[in-house]
């Protein structure tokens, strides 16, 4: 038999009264249960560090390429610049499915490894915050390098570089961070830098009265030039190299949550 409209209202009111009575009894006269519930609330997720696993990072929709940049190529996507890196890699046979960007920069006269990608997360993840990735250069200078100067480079030298921010340029003079410097031969050194100051290697050697005659980046982010054979050569990143990319992206994602 159905319940009439009036009886339905009475039944619902009785149910609500019963529920409120149960809640009051659970809370106790001094509200201790309610206070305990508030204390057990999980902390704000933004204040926790999330351990993002590299395998959780989606990369299948993007392209990742390493390119042996030739001398004379400018690391810009501005196609009005006839030396731009996009036209250069197209001329060298690469056909991207999406718009790609260089990860960082090499100056026009510097050769060697540069990564290009359609993944907009990678430049920020590899070059900014606390997750800046190491870059390895080989520099040839105009005279024999003294051991005392190797140590001075390791300890840091004072250089002035141009810093651009919000369309404004200013000169910044300060000491470079300590870095690893190894001798390759009498005229060649290998430097491992985390900083990314404009023309930093050339200015570091100039600070000690050397002229850098040839400069090549041989490694970035743990990724080397291998198996590229020379300027203009390019390759898609290998599975092992993609593991490095995913780890860098995961670490940067965790950094943003701390």
C-alpha positions in Angstrom: 0.0 0.0 0.0 1.4 3.5 -0.9 2.2 6.2 1.6 0.2 9.4 1.3 1.9 12.8 0.7 1.4 13.9 4.4 2.7 10.7 5.7 5.8 10.9 3.4 6.7 14.3 4.9 6.3 13.0 8.5 8.4 9.9 7.7 11.2 12.0 6.1 11.2 14.4 9.1 11.4 11.5 11.5 14.3 10.0 9.5 16.2 13.3 9.6 15.6 13.7 13.3 16.9 10.1 13.9 20.1 10.8 11.8 20.8 14.1 13.7 20.4 12.2 17.0 22.9 9.6 15.9 25.4 12.2 14.8 25.1 14.0 18.2 25.6 10.8 20.1 28.7 10.0 18.0 30.1 13.5 18.5 29.6 13.4 22.3 28.6 16.3 24.4 31.9 18.2 24.0 32.3 17.5 20.2 35.4 15.3 20.7 34.5 13.0 17.8 34.1 16.0 15.4 37.5 17.4 16.5 39.2 14.0 16.0 37.8 13.8 12.5 39.2 17.3 11.7 42.6 16.3 13.0 42.7 13.2 10.8 42.2 15.3 7.6 45.0 14.6 5.2 47.4 17.5 4.6 47.2 19.7 1.6 48.4 17.8 -1.4 50.4 20.8 -2.5 52.6 20.6 0.6 53.5 16.9 -0.1 56.2 15.7 -2.4 54.8 13.4 -5.0 57.1 10.7 -6.2 56.3 10.6 -9.9 57.6 7.5 -11.6 59.3 8.0 -15.0 57.0 5.3 -16.5 54.0 7.5 -15.6 55.2 10.3 -17.9 53.5 10.3 -21.2 55.8 10.8 -24.1 54.3 8.9 -27.0 52.5 11.9 -28.5 55.8 13.9 -28.8 59.0 13.8 -30.8 62.5 13.9 -29.4 65.5 14.3 -31.7 69.2 14.9 -31.2 71.0 16.9 -33.7 74.7 17.6 -34.4 74.4 21.3 -34.9 76.7 22.6 -37.6 78.7 25.8 -37.3 76.8 28.8 -38.6 73.3 27.6 -37.5 71.3 29.8 -35.1 69.2 28.2 -32.4 66.0 30.0 -33.2 62.7 28.9 -34.7 62.3 32.3 -36.4 62.1 31.3 -40.1 62.9 34.8 -41.2 66.5 34.2 -39.9 68.0 32.3 -42.8 70.4 30.5 -40.5 67.6 29.2 -38.2 67.9 25.6 -36.8 64.5 24.5 -38.1 65.4 25.0 -41.8 68.8 23.5 -41.1 67.5 20.2 -39.8 64.9 20.1 -42.6 67.7 20.5 -45.1 69.5 17.7 -43.3 66.5 15.3 -44.0 64.4 15.4 -40.8 60.6 15.7 -41.3 58.8 16.5 -38.1 55.1 15.6 -37.6 54.7 18.5 -35.2 56.2 21.8 -34.5 59.6 21.3 -32.8 61.8 23.6 -30.6 65.4 23.4 -29.5 66.0 22.6 -25.8 68.3 25.4 -24.9 70.8 27.1 -27.1 74.2 26.9 -28.7 75.8 30.0 -30.0 76.1 30.3 -33.8 79.7 29.4 -34.0 79.5 26.4 -31.5 78.9 22.9 -32.9 77.6 19.7 -31.3 74.7 18.2 -29.5 71.3 20.0 -29.2 68.0 18.3 -28.5 64.8 19.3 -30.4 61.3 18.3 -29.3 57.6 19.0 -29.7 57.2 18.4 -25.9 56.9 21.9 -24.3 57.6 20.4 -20.9 61.2 19.4 -21.6 62.9 22.8 -21.9 61.6 24.0 -18.6 62.3 20.7 -16.9 65.9 20.4 -18.1 67.0 24.1 -17.9 65.1 25.6 -15.0 64.5 25.3 -11.3 66.7 22.9 -9.2 66.7 20.3 -12.0 69.1 22.0 -14.4 70.9 19.3 -16.3 74.7 19.1 -16.9 76.2 20.1 -20.2 79.6 18.9 -21.4 81.8 20.9 -23.8 85.1 20.4 -25.4 87.0 23.6 -26.0 90.2 24.2 -28.0 92.2 27.3 -27.2 95.0 29.2 -28.9 97.8 28.2 -26.6 98.9 25.5 -24.1 96.7 25.4 -21.0 98.6 25.7 -17.7 97.6 23.4 -14.8 97.1 26.4 -12.6 94.6 27.8 -15.0 92.7 24.5 -15.1 92.2 24.8 -11.4 91.1 28.5 -11.7 88.5 27.4 -14.1 87.3 24.6 -11.7 87.1 27.1 -8.9 85.2 29.7 -10.9 86.2 32.9 -12.7 84.5 36.3 -12.9 82.7 36.9 -16.2 80.1 39.4 -17.5 77.1 38.1 -19.4 74.0 39.6 -20.9 70.8 38.6 -19.2 67.4 39.1 -20.9 64.2 39.2 -19.0 60.8 40.5 -20.0 62.4 42.0 -23.1 65.0 44.0 -21.1 68.7 43.3 -21.2 71.2 43.9 -18.5 74.9 43.0 -17.9 75.5 40.7 -14.9 79.1 40.3 -13.6 79.7 37.4 -11.2 81.8 34.4 -10.6 81.0 31.2 -12.4 80.0 28.2 -10.2 82.6 25.6 -9.5 82.7 23.0 -12.2 84.5 19.9 -13.5 87.3 20.7 -15.9 89.5 17.9 -17.4 92.4 18.1 -19.7 92.0 16.4 -23.1 95.4 17.5 -24.5 97.7 20.5 -24.3 95.2 22.7 -26.1 91.8 21.1 -25.4 89.8 20.9 -22.2 86.5 19.3 -21.3 84.1 21.3 -19.1 81.0 20.1 -17.3 78.6 23.0 -16.6 75.2 23.3 -14.9 74.9 27.0 -15.5 73.6 28.3 -18.8 75.1 31.8 -19.1 75.4 33.3 -22.5 78.7 32.3 -24.2 79.9 31.1 -20.9 82.8 28.8 -22.0 84.2 31.3 -24.3 84.1 34.0 -21.6 85.6 31.7 -19.0 88.7 31.0 -21.1 88.9 34.7 -22.1 89.0 35.6 -18.4 92.3 33.8 -18.3 93.6 35.3 -21.6 92.9 32.3 -23.8 90.9 32.5 -27.0 88.5 29.6 -27.7 89.1 28.7 -31.3 86.8 25.7 -31.5 83.9 24.8 -29.2 81.7 21.7 -29.3 79.0 20.3 -26.9 79.5 16.6 -26.6 76.8 15.7 -24.0 73.7 17.1 -22.5 71.4 15.7 -19.8 73.4 12.4 -19.9 72.7 12.1 -23.7 75.8 12.0 -25.9 76.4 12.6 -29.6 76.7 8.9 -30.3 75.9 7.5 -32.8 75.9 10.7 -34.8 78.7 10.8 -37.3 79.2 14.6 -37.9 77.7 18.0 -38.3 74.2 17.9 -39.8 73.5 14.3 -38.6 70.4 13.6 -36.5 68.6 10.7 -34.8 65.5 10.0 -32.8 66.3 9.3 -29.2 66.9 5.7 -28.3 64.9 3.8 -25.6 67.6 4.4 -23.1 67.8 8.1 -23.9 64.0 8.3 -23.6 64.3 6.8 -20.1 66.6 9.8 -19.3 64.0 12.2 -20.7 61.2 10.7 -18.6 63.3 10.8 -15.5 64.0 14.5 -16.0 60.3 15.2 -16.6 59.3 13.2 -13.5 61.9 15.0 -11.3 60.7 18.4 -12.5 57.0 17.4 -11.9 57.9 16.5 -8.3 59.9 19.8 -7.9 56.8 21.8 -8.8 54.8 20.0 -6.1 57.2 20.8 -3.2 
